[in-house]
Amino acid sequence: MPIYMGDNGSSYTIQRLTGSGEVKAHLNSMGFNPGTEVRLVSKLSGNVILAVKDTRVAINAEEARHILV
């Protein structure tokens, strides 16, 4: 399922990334890689805040739909 469909406060392991090569490269550069554990901090008005590798990252829902857990 896409990470934005998860529950706030829950941790997930990234299974794969979808989208174009450019989208995948962008997500990889922010630390979103298959096998990495992420925690869904919150979903607010179209944005998603994720904790990955001791950092919080805010992305929009369009980007979040490419992160499958």
Predicted model as a PDB file, atoms N, CA, C, CB and O in Angstrom, pLDDT in the B-factor column:
MODEL        1                                                                  
ATOM      1  N   MET A   1       0.849  -1.180   0.000  1.00 95.00           N  
ATOM      2  CA  MET A   1       0.000   0.000   0.000  1.00 95.00           C  
ATOM      3  C   MET A   1       0.890   1.236   0.000  1.00 95.00           C  
ATOM      4  CB  MET A   1      -0.964   0.002   1.224  1.00 95.00           C  
ATOM      5  O   MET A   1       2.015   1.177   0.495  1.00 95.00           O  
ATOM      6  N   PRO A   2       0.423   2.333  -0.533  1.00 96.00           N  
ATOM      7  CA  PRO A   2       1.186   3.579  -0.472  1.00 96.00           C  
ATOM      8  C   PRO A   2       1.272   4.059   0.983  1.00 96.00           C  
ATOM      9  CB  PRO A   2       0.533   4.670  -1.376  1.00 96.00           C  
ATOM     10  O   PRO A   2       0.327   3.886   1.753  1.00 96.00           O  
ATOM     11  N   ILE A   3       2.387   4.653   1.348  1.00 95.00           N  
ATOM     12  CA  ILE A   3       2.619   5.074   2.726  1.00 95.00           C  
ATOM     13  C   ILE A   3       1.539   6.035   3.226  1.00 95.00           C  
ATOM     14  CB  ILE A   3       3.984   5.729   2.843  1.00 95.00           C  
ATOM     15  O   ILE A   3       1.207   6.012   4.411  1.00 95.00           O  
ATOM     16  N   TYR A   4       0.983   6.879   2.353  1.00 90.00           N  
ATOM     17  CA  TYR A   4      -0.016   7.847   2.823  1.00 90.00           C  
ATOM     18  C   TYR A   4      -1.307   7.186   3.294  1.00 90.00           C  
ATOM     19  CB  TYR A   4      -0.332   8.833   1.722  1.00 90.00           C  
ATOM     20  O   TYR A   4      -2.132   7.840   3.931  1.00 90.00           O  
ATOM     21  N   MET A   5      -1.497   5.900   2.993  1.00 93.00           N  
ATOM     22  CA  MET A   5      -2.687   5.196   3.453  1.00 93.00           C  
ATOM     23  C   MET A   5      -2.474   4.570   4.837  1.00 93.00           C  
ATOM     24  CB  MET A   5      -3.079   4.118   2.444  1.00 93.00           C  
ATOM     25  O   MET A   5      -3.391   3.975   5.403  1.00 93.00           O  
ATOM     26  N   GLY A   6      -1.272   4.707   5.369  1.00 94.00           N  
ATOM     27  CA  GLY A   6      -0.962   4.129   6.668  1.00 94.00           C  
ATOM     28  C   GLY A   6      -1.546   4.931   7.818  1.00 94.00           C  
ATOM     29  O   GLY A   6      -2.215   5.944   7.615  1.00 94.00           O  
ATOM     30  N   ASP A   7      -1.281   4.463   9.024  1.00 95.00           N  
ATOM     31  CA  ASP A   7      -1.773   5.102  10.239  1.00 95.00           C  
ATOM     32  C   ASP A   7      -0.703   5.991  10.847  1.00 95.00           C  
ATOM     33  CB  ASP A   7      -2.229   4.054  11.253  1.00 95.00           C  
ATOM     34  O   ASP A   7       0.470   5.620  10.892  1.00 95.00           O  
ATOM     35  N   ASN A   8      -1.112   7.175  11.319  1.00 95.00           N  
ATOM     36  CA  ASN A   8      -0.181   8.067  11.998  1.00 95.00           C  
ATOM     37  C   ASN A   8       0.484   7.340  13.164  1.00 95.00           C  
ATOM     38  CB  ASN A   8      -0.907   9.336  12.494  1.00 95.00           C  
ATOM     39  O   ASN A   8      -0.175   6.634  13.927  1.00 95.00           O  
ATOM     40  N   GLY A   9       1.804   7.522  13.290  1.00 96.00           N  
ATOM     41  CA  GLY A   9       2.556   6.919  14.383  1.00 96.00           C  
ATOM     42  C   GLY A   9       3.038   5.507  14.100  1.00 96.00           C  
ATOM     43  O   GLY A   9       3.816   4.963  14.883  1.00 96.00           O  
ATOM     44  N   SER A  10       2.601   4.900  13.011  1.00 97.00           N  
ATOM     45  CA  SER A  10       2.996   3.531  12.689  1.00 97.00           C  
ATOM     46  C   SER A  10       4.278   3.505  11.872  1.00 97.00           C  
ATOM     47  CB  SER A  10       1.880   2.819  11.931  1.00 97.00           C  
ATOM     48  O   SER A  10       4.553   4.414  11.090  1.00 97.00           O  
ATOM     49  N   SER A  11       5.060   2.441  12.068  1.00 97.00           N  
ATOM     50  CA  SER A  11       6.292   2.239  11.305  1.00 97.00           C  
ATOM     51  C   SER A  11       6.068   1.190  10.225  1.00 97.00           C  
ATOM     52  CB  SER A  11       7.452   1.816  12.236  1.00 97.00           C  
ATOM     53  O   SER A  11       5.313   0.235  10.405  1.00 97.00           O  
ATOM     54  N   TYR A  12       6.741   1.392   9.105  1.00 98.00           N  
ATOM     55  CA  TYR A  12       6.608   0.510   7.956  1.00 98.00           C  
ATOM     56  C   TYR A  12       7.980   0.317   7.311  1.00 98.00           C  
ATOM     57  CB  TYR A  12       5.587   1.082   6.931  1.00 98.00           C  
ATOM     58  O   TYR A  12       8.882   1.137   7.489  1.00 98.00           O  
ATOM     59  N   THR A  13       8.124  -0.764   6.568  1.00 98.00           N  
ATOM     60  CA  THR A  13       9.336  -0.996   5.786  1.00 98.00           C  
ATOM     61  C   THR A  13       8.999  -0.749   4.323  1.00 98.00           C  
ATOM     62  CB  THR A  13       9.894  -2.448   6.003  1.00 98.00           C  
ATOM     63  O   THR A  13       8.017  -1.282   3.807  1.00 98.00           O  
ATOM     64  N   ILE A  14       9.812   0.057   3.662  1.00 98.00           N  
ATOM     65  CA  ILE A  14       9.589   0.355   2.251  1.00 98.00           C  
ATOM     66  C   ILE A  14       9.838  -0.908   1.435  1.00 98.00           C  
ATOM     67  CB  ILE A  14      10.506   1.517   1.770  1.00 98.00           C  
ATOM     68  O   ILE A  14      10.910  -1.508   1.514  1.00 98.00           O  
ATOM     69  N   GLN A  15       8.846  -1.301   0.656  1.00 98.00           N  
ATOM     70  CA  GLN A  15       8.955  -2.486  -0.196  1.00 98.00           C  
ATOM     71  C   GLN A  15       9.503  -2.126  -1.574  1.00 98.00           C  
ATOM     72  CB  GLN A  15       7.591  -3.170  -0.336  1.00 98.00           C  
ATOM     73  O   GLN A  15      10.361  -2.823  -2.116  1.00 98.00           O  
ATOM     74  N   ARG A  16       8.992  -1.022  -2.133  1.00 97.00           N  
ATOM     75  CA  ARG A  16       9.489  -0.574  -3.436  1.00 97.00           C  
ATOM     76  C   ARG A  16       9.024   0.844  -3.704  1.00 97.00           C  
ATOM     77  CB  ARG A  16       9.017  -1.516  -4.562  1.00 97.00           C  
ATOM     78  O   ARG A  16       8.113   1.359  -3.056  1.00 97.00           O  
ATOM     79  N   LEU A  17       9.678   1.461  -4.681  1.00 97.00           N  
ATOM     80  CA  LEU A  17       9.316   2.794  -5.134  1.00 97.00           C  
ATOM     81  C   LEU A  17       8.759   2.670  -6.544  1.00 97.00           C  
ATOM     82  CB  LEU A  17      10.540   3.767  -5.088  1.00 97.00           C  
ATOM     83  O   LEU A  17       9.232   1.850  -7.331  1.00 97.00           O  
ATOM     84  N   THR A  18       7.765   3.471  -6.865  1.00 97.00           N  
ATOM     85  CA  THR A  18       7.192   3.475  -8.207  1.00 97.00           C  
ATOM     86  C   THR A  18       7.425   4.846  -8.827  1.00 97.00           C  
ATOM     87  CB  THR A  18       5.670   3.125  -8.175  1.00 97.00           C  
ATOM     88  O   THR A  18       7.944   5.755  -8.180  1.00 97.00           O  
ATOM     89  N   GLY A  19       7.040   4.978 -10.069  1.00 94.00           N  
ATOM     90  CA  GLY A  19       7.175   6.257 -10.759  1.00 94.00           C  
ATOM     91  C   GLY A  19       8.331   6.242 -11.736  1.00 94.00           C  
ATOM     92  O   GLY A  19       8.977   5.218 -11.955  1.00 94.00           O  
ATOM     93  N   SER A  20       8.572   7.399 -12.314  1.00 95.00           N  
ATOM     94  CA  SER A  20       9.649   7.536 -13.306  1.00 95.00           C  
ATOM     95  C   SER A  20      11.006   7.440 -12.618  1.00 95.00           C  
ATOM     96  CB  SER A  20       9.529   8.881 -14.073  1.00 95.00           C  
ATOM     97  O   SER A  20      11.105   7.488 -11.392  1.00 95.00           O  
ATOM     98  N   GLY A  21      12.028   7.304 -13.419  1.00 94.00           N  
ATOM     99  CA  GLY A  21      13.383   7.264 -12.881  1.00 94.00           C  
ATOM    100  C   GLY A  21      13.715   8.515 -12.090  1.00 94.00           C  
ATOM    101  O   GLY A  21      14.413   8.453 -11.078  1.00 94.00           O  
ATOM    102  N   GLU A  22      13.213   9.651 -12.554  1.00 95.00           N  
ATOM    103  CA  GLU A  22      13.449  10.924 -11.873  1.00 95.00           C  
ATOM    104  C   GLU A  22      12.787  10.933 -10.490  1.00 95.00           C  
ATOM    105  CB  GLU A  22      12.918  12.096 -12.726  1.00 95.00           C  
ATOM    106  O   GLU A  22      13.388  11.389  -9.517  1.00 95.00           O  
ATOM    107  N   VAL A  23      11.566  10.437 -10.404  1.00 94.00           N  
ATOM    108  CA  VAL A  23      10.849  10.373  -9.123  1.00 94.00           C  
ATOM    109  C   VAL A  23      11.583   9.448  -8.156  1.00 94.00           C  
ATOM    110  CB  VAL A  23       9.390   9.885  -9.331  1.00 94.00           C  
ATOM    111  O   VAL A  23      11.779   9.795  -6.992  1.00 94.00           O  
ATOM    112  N   LYS A  24      11.985   8.280  -8.634  1.00 95.00           N  
ATOM    113  CA  LYS A  24      12.701   7.332  -7.787  1.00 95.00           C  
ATOM    114  C   LYS A  24      14.027   7.916  -7.304  1.00 95.00           C  
ATOM    115  CB  LYS A  24      12.945   6.025  -8.544  1.00 95.00           C  
ATOM    116  O   LYS A  24      14.393   7.750  -6.140  1.00 95.00           O  
ATOM    117  N   ALA A  25      14.743   8.593  -8.189  1.00 96.00           N  
ATOM    118  CA  ALA A  25      16.020   9.206  -7.807  1.00 96.00           C  
ATOM    119  C   ALA A  25      15.810  10.280  -6.746  1.00 96.00           C  
ATOM    120  CB  ALA A  25      16.718   9.810  -9.038  1.00 96.00           C  
ATOM    121  O   ALA A  25      16.596  10.392  -5.805  1.00 96.00           O  
ATOM    122  N   HIS A  26      14.751  11.067  -6.900  1.00 95.00           N  
ATOM    123  CA  HIS A  26      14.442  12.111  -5.915  1.00 95.00           C  
ATOM    124  C   HIS A  26      14.138  11.492  -4.546  1.00 95.00           C  
ATOM    125  CB  HIS A  26      13.242  12.966  -6.393  1.00 95.00           C  
ATOM    126  O   HIS A  26      14.648  11.957  -3.527  1.00 95.00           O  
ATOM    127  N   LEU A  27      13.316  10.456  -4.524  1.00 96.00           N  
ATOM    128  CA  LEU A  27      12.976   9.794  -3.268  1.00 96.00           C  
ATOM    129  C   LEU A  27      14.208   9.129  -2.655  1.00 96.00           C  
ATOM    130  CB  LEU A  27      11.866   8.755  -3.493  1.00 96.00           C  
ATOM    131  O   LEU A  27      14.405   9.189  -1.442  1.00 96.00           O  
ATOM    132  N   ASN A  28      15.034   8.498  -3.482  1.00 95.00           N  
ATOM    133  CA  ASN A  28      16.271   7.888  -2.991  1.00 95.00           C  
ATOM    134  C   ASN A  28      17.174   8.927  -2.342  1.00 95.00           C  
ATOM    135  CB  ASN A  28      17.014   7.189  -4.135  1.00 95.00           C  
ATOM    136  O   ASN A  28      17.785   8.661  -1.307  1.00 95.00           O  
ATOM    137  N   SER A  29      17.262  10.106  -2.942  1.00 94.00           N  
ATOM    138  CA  SER A  29      18.136  11.156  -2.411  1.00 94.00           C  
ATOM    139  C   SER A  29      17.678  11.651  -1.042  1.00 94.00           C  
ATOM    140  CB  SER A  29      18.195  12.323  -3.382  1.00 94.00           C  
ATOM    141  O   SER A  29      18.471  12.208  -0.282  1.00 94.00           O  
ATOM    142  N   MET A  30      16.393  11.448  -0.727  1.00 93.00           N  
ATOM    143  CA  MET A  30      15.866  11.846   0.579  1.00 93.00           C  
ATOM    144  C   MET A  30      15.926  10.699   1.590  1.00 93.00           C  
ATOM    145  CB  MET A  30      14.426  12.335   0.435  1.00 93.00           C  
ATOM    146  O   MET A  30      15.482  10.855   2.727  1.00 93.00           O  
ATOM    147  N   GLY A  31      16.472   9.549   1.184  1.00 94.00           N  
ATOM    148  CA  GLY A  31      16.625   8.431   2.106  1.00 94.00           C  
ATOM    149  C   GLY A  31      15.560   7.368   2.013  1.00 94.00           C  
ATOM    150  O   GLY A  31      15.555   6.429   2.810  1.00 94.00           O  
ATOM    151  N   PHE A  32      14.655   7.492   1.056  1.00 96.00           N  
ATOM    152  CA  PHE A  32      13.597   6.504   0.880  1.00 96.00           C  
ATOM    153  C   PHE A  32      14.075   5.416  -0.077  1.00 96.00           C  
ATOM    154  CB  PHE A  32      12.297   7.170   0.351  1.00 96.00           C  
ATOM    155  O   PHE A  32      14.069   5.598  -1.294  1.00 96.00           O  
ATOM    156  N   ASN A  33      14.488   4.289   0.485  1.00 95.00           N  
ATOM    157  CA  ASN A  33      15.019   3.174  -0.297  1.00 95.00           C  
ATOM    158  C   ASN A  33      14.325   1.893   0.140  1.00 95.00           C  
ATOM    159  CB  ASN A  33      16.563   3.052  -0.132  1.00 95.00           C  
ATOM    160  O   ASN A  33      13.959   1.761   1.308  1.00 95.00           O  
ATOM    161  N   PRO A  34      14.137   0.943  -0.779  1.00 97.00           N  
ATOM    162  CA  PRO A  34      13.557  -0.344  -0.378  1.00 97.00           C  
ATOM    163  C   PRO A  34      14.350  -0.957   0.774  1.00 97.00           C  
ATOM    164  CB  PRO A  34      13.518  -1.320  -1.575  1.00 97.00           C  
ATOM    165  O   PRO A  34      15.581  -0.955   0.772  1.00 97.00           O  
ATOM    166  N   GLY A  35      13.618  -1.479   1.755  1.00 97.00           N  
ATOM    167  CA  GLY A  35      14.233  -2.075   2.931  1.00 97.00           C  
ATOM    168  C   GLY A  35      14.412  -1.111   4.088  1.00 97.00           C  
ATOM    169  O   GLY A  35      14.731  -1.537   5.198  1.00 97.00           O  
ATOM    170  N   THR A  36      14.216   0.174   3.854  1.00 96.00           N  
ATOM    171  CA  THR A  36      14.371   1.184   4.893  1.00 96.00           C  
ATOM    172  C   THR A  36      13.086   1.287   5.712  1.00 96.00           C  
ATOM    173  CB  THR A  36      14.734   2.555   4.274  1.00 96.00           C  
ATOM    174  O   THR A  36      11.985   1.257   5.164  1.00 96.00           O  
ATOM    175  N   GLU A  37      13.242   1.408   7.028  1.00 97.00           N  
ATOM    176  CA  GLU A  37      12.074   1.587   7.900  1.00 97.00           C  
ATOM    177  C   GLU A  37      11.733   3.072   7.980  1.00 97.00           C  
ATOM    178  CB  GLU A  37      12.341   1.004   9.327  1.00 97.00           C  
ATOM    179  O   GLU A  37      12.613   3.914   8.161  1.00 97.00           O  
ATOM    180  N   VAL A  38      10.448   3.378   7.844  1.00 97.00           N  
ATOM    181  CA  VAL A  38       9.956   4.751   7.962  1.00 97.00           C  
ATOM    182  C   VAL A  38       8.777   4.768   8.926  1.00 97.00           C  
ATOM    183  CB  VAL A  38       9.545   5.326   6.570  1.00 97.00           C  
ATOM    184  O   VAL A  38       8.059   3.779   9.072  1.00 97.00           O  
ATOM    185  N   ARG A  39       8.593   5.916   9.582  1.00 97.00           N  
ATOM    186  CA  ARG A  39       7.440   6.082  10.473  1.00 97.00           C  
ATOM    187  C   ARG A  39       6.595   7.209   9.934  1.00 97.00           C  
ATOM    188  CB  ARG A  39       7.879   6.367  11.945  1.00 97.00           C  
ATOM    189  O   ARG A  39       7.103   8.290   9.634  1.00 97.00           O  
ATOM    190  N   LEU A  40       5.299   6.960   9.809  1.00 97.00           N  
ATOM    191  CA  LEU A  40       4.357   7.972   9.357  1.00 97.00           C  
ATOM    192  C   LEU A  40       4.035   8.865  10.548  1.00 97.00           C  
ATOM    193  CB  LEU A  40       3.057   7.325   8.756  1.00 97.00           C  
ATOM    194  O   LEU A  40       3.300   8.465  11.451  1.00 97.00           O  
ATOM    195  N   VAL A  41       4.583  10.067  10.548  1.00 96.00           N  
ATOM    196  CA  VAL A  41       4.387  10.990  11.665  1.00 96.00           C  
ATOM    197  C   VAL A  41       2.998  11.601  11.596  1.00 96.00           C  
ATOM    198  CB  VAL A  41       5.460  12.096  11.660  1.00 96.00           C  
ATOM    199  O   VAL A  41       2.250  11.556  12.572  1.00 96.00           O  
ATOM    200  N   SER A  42       2.644  12.178  10.439  1.00 95.00           N  
ATOM    201  CA  SER A  42       1.305  12.755  10.308  1.00 95.00           C  
ATOM    202  C   SER A  42       0.955  13.012   8.849  1.00 95.00           C  
ATOM    203  CB  SER A  42       1.203  14.056  11.107  1.00 95.00           C  
ATOM    204  O   SER A  42       1.823  13.098   7.980  1.00 95.00           O  
ATOM    205  N   LYS A  43      -0.339  13.129   8.616  1.00 92.00           N  
ATOM    206  CA  LYS A  43      -0.892  13.492   7.316  1.00 92.00           C  
ATOM    207  C   LYS A  43      -1.697  14.764   7.532  1.00 92.00           C  
ATOM    208  CB  LYS A  43      -1.781  12.330   6.702  1.00 92.00           C  
ATOM    209  O   LYS A  43      -2.671  14.769   8.285  1.00 92.00           O  
ATOM    210  N   LEU A  44      -1.292  15.841   6.872  1.00 86.00           N  
ATOM    211  CA  LEU A  44      -1.965  17.121   7.037  1.00 86.00           C  
ATOM    212  C   LEU A  44      -2.249  17.751   5.678  1.00 86.00           C  
ATOM    213  CB  LEU A  44      -1.119  18.066   7.900  1.00 86.00           C  
ATOM    214  O   LEU A  44      -1.325  17.959   4.891  1.00 86.00           O  
ATOM    215  N   SER A  45      -3.459  18.045   5.403  1.00 81.00           N  
ATOM    216  CA  SER A  45      -3.903  18.769   4.197  1.00 81.00           C  
ATOM    217  C   SER A  45      -3.054  18.498   2.950  1.00 81.00           C  
ATOM    218  CB  SER A  45      -3.896  20.245   4.473  1.00 81.00           C  
ATOM    219  O   SER A  45      -2.499  19.422   2.358  1.00 81.00           O  
ATOM    220  N   GLY A  46      -2.962  17.250   2.567  1.00 84.00           N  
ATOM    221  CA  GLY A  46      -2.262  16.901   1.344  1.00 84.00           C  
ATOM    222  C   GLY A  46      -0.766  16.671   1.499  1.00 84.00           C  
ATOM    223  O   GLY A  46      -0.104  16.287   0.535  1.00 84.00           O  
ATOM    224  N   ASN A  47      -0.223  16.895   2.680  1.00 93.00           N  
ATOM    225  CA  ASN A  47       1.189  16.657   2.927  1.00 93.00           C  
ATOM    226  C   ASN A  47       1.364  15.501   3.894  1.00 93.00           C  
ATOM    227  CB  ASN A  47       1.865  17.918   3.472  1.00 93.00           C  
ATOM    228  O   ASN A  47       0.481  15.211   4.701  1.00 93.00           O  
ATOM    229  N   VAL A  48       2.507  14.847   3.803  1.00 96.00           N  
ATOM    230  CA  VAL A  48       2.804  13.705   4.654  1.00 96.00           C  
ATOM    231  C   VAL A  48       4.155  13.967   5.307  1.00 96.00           C  
ATOM    232  CB  VAL A  48       2.807  12.358   3.840  1.00 96.00           C  
ATOM    233  O   VAL A  48       5.118  14.331   4.632  1.00 96.00           O  
ATOM    234  N   ILE A  49       4.225  13.782   6.624  1.00 96.00           N  
ATOM    235  CA  ILE A  49       5.493  13.918   7.336  1.00 96.00           C  
ATOM    236  C   ILE A  49       5.943  12.527   7.741  1.00 96.00           C  
ATOM    237  CB  ILE A  49       5.362  14.860   8.586  1.00 96.00           C  
ATOM    238  O   ILE A  49       5.221  11.792   8.414  1.00 96.00           O  
ATOM    239  N   LEU A  50       7.157  12.180   7.316  1.00 96.00           N  
ATOM    240  CA  LEU A  50       7.715  10.861   7.577  1.00 96.00           C  
ATOM    241  C   LEU A  50       9.024  11.000   8.343  1.00 96.00           C  
ATOM    242  CB  LEU A  50       7.934  10.087   6.260  1.00 96.00           C  
ATOM    243  O   LEU A  50       9.783  11.945   8.127  1.00 96.00           O  
ATOM    244  N   ALA A  51       9.281  10.058   9.231  1.00 97.00           N  
ATOM    245  CA  ALA A  51      10.567   9.980   9.915  1.00 97.00           C  
ATOM    246  C   ALA A  51      11.353   8.864   9.245  1.00 97.00           C  
ATOM    247  CB  ALA A  51      10.397   9.723  11.466  1.00 97.00           C  
ATOM    248  O   ALA A  51      10.914   7.715   9.202  1.00 97.00           O  
ATOM    249  N   VAL A  52      12.515   9.218   8.725  1.00 94.00           N  
ATOM    250  CA  VAL A  52      13.385   8.241   8.066  1.00 94.00           C  
ATOM    251  C   VAL A  52      14.821   8.545   8.473  1.00 94.00           C  
ATOM    252  CB  VAL A  52      13.218   8.281   6.500  1.00 94.00           C  
ATOM    253  O   VAL A  52      15.279   9.680   8.350  1.00 94.00           O  
ATOM    254  N   LYS A  53      15.526   7.534   8.955  1.00 88.00           N  
ATOM    255  CA  LYS A  53      16.931   7.674   9.345  1.00 88.00           C  
ATOM    256  C   LYS A  53      17.150   8.873  10.267  1.00 88.00           C  
ATOM    257  CB  LYS A  53      17.807   7.811   8.103  1.00 88.00           C  
ATOM    258  O   LYS A  53      18.008   9.712   9.993  1.00 88.00           O  
ATOM    259  N   ASP A  54      16.389   8.961  11.351  1.00 89.00           N  
ATOM    260  CA  ASP A  54      16.520  10.016  12.361  1.00 89.00           C  
ATOM    261  C   ASP A  54      16.255  11.424  11.831  1.00 89.00           C  
ATOM    262  CB  ASP A  54      17.892   9.969  12.952  1.00 89.00           C  
ATOM    263  O   ASP A  54      16.697  12.403  12.432  1.00 89.00           O  
ATOM    264  N   THR A  55      15.551  11.533  10.728  1.00 93.00           N  
ATOM    265  CA  THR A  55      15.208  12.825  10.144  1.00 93.00           C  
ATOM    266  C   THR A  55      13.728  12.829   9.795  1.00 93.00           C  
ATOM    267  CB  THR A  55      16.074  13.122   8.888  1.00 93.00           C  
ATOM    268  O   THR A  55      13.173  11.810   9.383  1.00 93.00           O  
ATOM    269  N   ARG A  56      13.098  13.976   9.963  1.00 95.00           N  
ATOM    270  CA  ARG A  56      11.708  14.126   9.532  1.00 95.00           C  
ATOM    271  C   ARG A  56      11.693  14.812   8.184  1.00 95.00           C  
ATOM    272  CB  ARG A  56      10.872  14.928  10.570  1.00 95.00           C  
ATOM    273  O   ARG A  56      12.374  15.815   7.969  1.00 95.00           O  
ATOM    274  N   VAL A  57      10.904  14.255   7.278  1.00 94.00           N  
ATOM    275  CA  VAL A  57      10.819  14.777   5.920  1.00 94.00           C  
ATOM    276  C   VAL A  57       9.356  15.002   5.576  1.00 94.00           C  
ATOM    277  CB  VAL A  57      11.488  13.812   4.900  1.00 94.00           C  
ATOM    278  O   VAL A  57       8.521  14.124   5.790  1.00 94.00           O  
ATOM    279  N   ALA A  58       9.047  16.182   5.042  1.00 94.00           N  
ATOM    280  CA  ALA A  58       7.684  16.477   4.588  1.00 94.00           C  
ATOM    281  C   ALA A  58       7.646  16.348   3.074  1.00 94.00           C  
ATOM    282  CB  ALA A  58       7.226  17.908   5.040  1.00 94.00           C  
ATOM    283  O   ALA A  58       8.452  16.955   2.369  1.00 94.00           O  
ATOM    284  N   ILE A  59       6.710  15.557   2.581  1.00 95.00           N  
ATOM    285  CA  ILE A  59       6.515  15.412   1.138  1.00 95.00           C  
ATOM    286  C   ILE A  59       5.028  15.558   0.844  1.00 95.00           C  
ATOM    287  CB  ILE A  59       7.061  14.033   0.619  1.00 95.00           C  
ATOM    288  O   ILE A  59       4.190  15.422   1.735  1.00 95.00           O  
ATOM    289  N   ASN A  60       4.715  15.835  -0.414  1.00 93.00           N  
ATOM    290  CA  ASN A  60       3.296  15.958  -0.751  1.00 93.00           C  
ATOM    291  C   ASN A  60       2.710  14.572  -1.011  1.00 93.00           C  
ATOM    292  CB  ASN A  60       3.098  16.877  -1.990  1.00 93.00           C  
ATOM    293  O   ASN A  60       3.447  13.603  -1.192  1.00 93.00           O  
ATOM    294  N   ALA A  61       1.406  14.486  -1.029  1.00 91.00           N  
ATOM    295  CA  ALA A  61       0.722  13.207  -1.186  1.00 91.00           C  
ATOM    296  C   ALA A  61       1.049  12.547  -2.517  1.00 91.00           C  
ATOM    297  CB  ALA A  61      -0.776  13.399  -1.063  1.00 91.00           C  
ATOM    298  O   ALA A  61       1.068  11.320  -2.611  1.00 91.00           O  
ATOM    299  N   GLU A  62       1.308  13.347  -3.547  1.00 92.00           N  
ATOM    300  CA  GLU A  62       1.672  12.796  -4.862  1.00 92.00           C  
ATOM    301  C   GLU A  62       2.979  12.022  -4.764  1.00 92.00           C  
ATOM    302  CB  GLU A  62       1.797  13.924  -5.918  1.00 92.00           C  
ATOM    303  O   GLU A  62       3.092  10.924  -5.310  1.00 92.00           O  
ATOM    304  N   GLU A  63       3.960  12.578  -4.079  1.00 94.00           N  
ATOM    305  CA  GLU A  63       5.230  11.864  -3.884  1.00 94.00           C  
ATOM    306  C   GLU A  63       5.032  10.652  -2.993  1.00 94.00           C  
ATOM    307  CB  GLU A  63       6.292  12.797  -3.275  1.00 94.00           C  
ATOM    308  O   GLU A  63       5.613   9.596  -3.243  1.00 94.00           O  
ATOM    309  N   ALA A  64       4.215  10.793  -1.955  1.00 95.00           N  
ATOM    310  CA  ALA A  64       3.994   9.705  -0.998  1.00 95.00           C  
ATOM    311  C   ALA A  64       3.332   8.493  -1.655  1.00 95.00           C  
ATOM    312  CB  ALA A  64       3.134  10.196   0.165  1.00 95.00           C  
ATOM    313  O   ALA A  64       3.536   7.367  -1.202  1.00 95.00           O  
ATOM    314  N   ARG A  65       2.558   8.697  -2.696  1.00 95.00           N  
ATOM    315  CA  ARG A  65       1.890   7.571  -3.335  1.00 95.00           C  
ATOM    316  C   ARG A  65       2.878   6.652  -4.061  1.00 95.00           C  
ATOM    317  CB  ARG A  65       0.843   8.079  -4.312  1.00 95.00           C  
ATOM    318  O   ARG A  65       2.536   5.523  -4.414  1.00 95.00           O  
ATOM    319  N   HIS A  66       4.108   7.141  -4.281  1.00 97.00           N  
ATOM    320  CA  HIS A  66       5.135   6.340  -4.947  1.00 97.00           C  
ATOM    321  C   HIS A  66       5.948   5.485  -3.959  1.00 97.00           C  
ATOM    322  CB  HIS A  66       6.073   7.254  -5.728  1.00 97.00           C  
ATOM    323  O   HIS A  66       6.786   4.686  -4.377  1.00 97.00           O  
ATOM    324  N   ILE A  67       5.703   5.650  -2.665  1.00 97.00           N  
ATOM    325  CA  ILE A  67       6.425   4.878  -1.659  1.00 97.00           C  
ATOM    326  C   ILE A  67       5.498   3.767  -1.186  1.00 97.00           C  
ATOM    327  CB  ILE A  67       6.898   5.782  -0.458  1.00 97.00           C  
ATOM    328  O   ILE A  67       4.529   4.020  -0.471  1.00 97.00           O  
ATOM    329  N   LEU A  68       5.798   2.536  -1.589  1.00 98.00           N  
ATOM    330  CA  LEU A  68       4.956   1.399  -1.237  1.00 98.00           C  
ATOM    331  C   LEU A  68       5.559   0.654  -0.057  1.00 98.00           C  
ATOM    332  CB  LEU A  68       4.781   0.453  -2.441  1.00 98.00           C  
ATOM    333  O   LEU A  68       6.748   0.337  -0.036  1.00 98.00           O  
ATOM    334  N   VAL A  69       4.705   0.385   0.926  1.00 97.00           N  
ATOM    335  CA  VAL A  69       5.156  -0.321   2.154  1.00 97.00           C  
ATOM    336  C   VAL A  69       4.399  -1.611   2.319  1.00 97.00           C  
ATOM    337  CB  VAL A  69       4.965   0.561   3.412  1.00 97.00           C  
ATOM    338  O   VAL A  69       4.629  -2.344   3.282  1.00 97.00           O  
TER     339      VAL A  69                                                      
ENDMDL                                                                          
END                                                                             
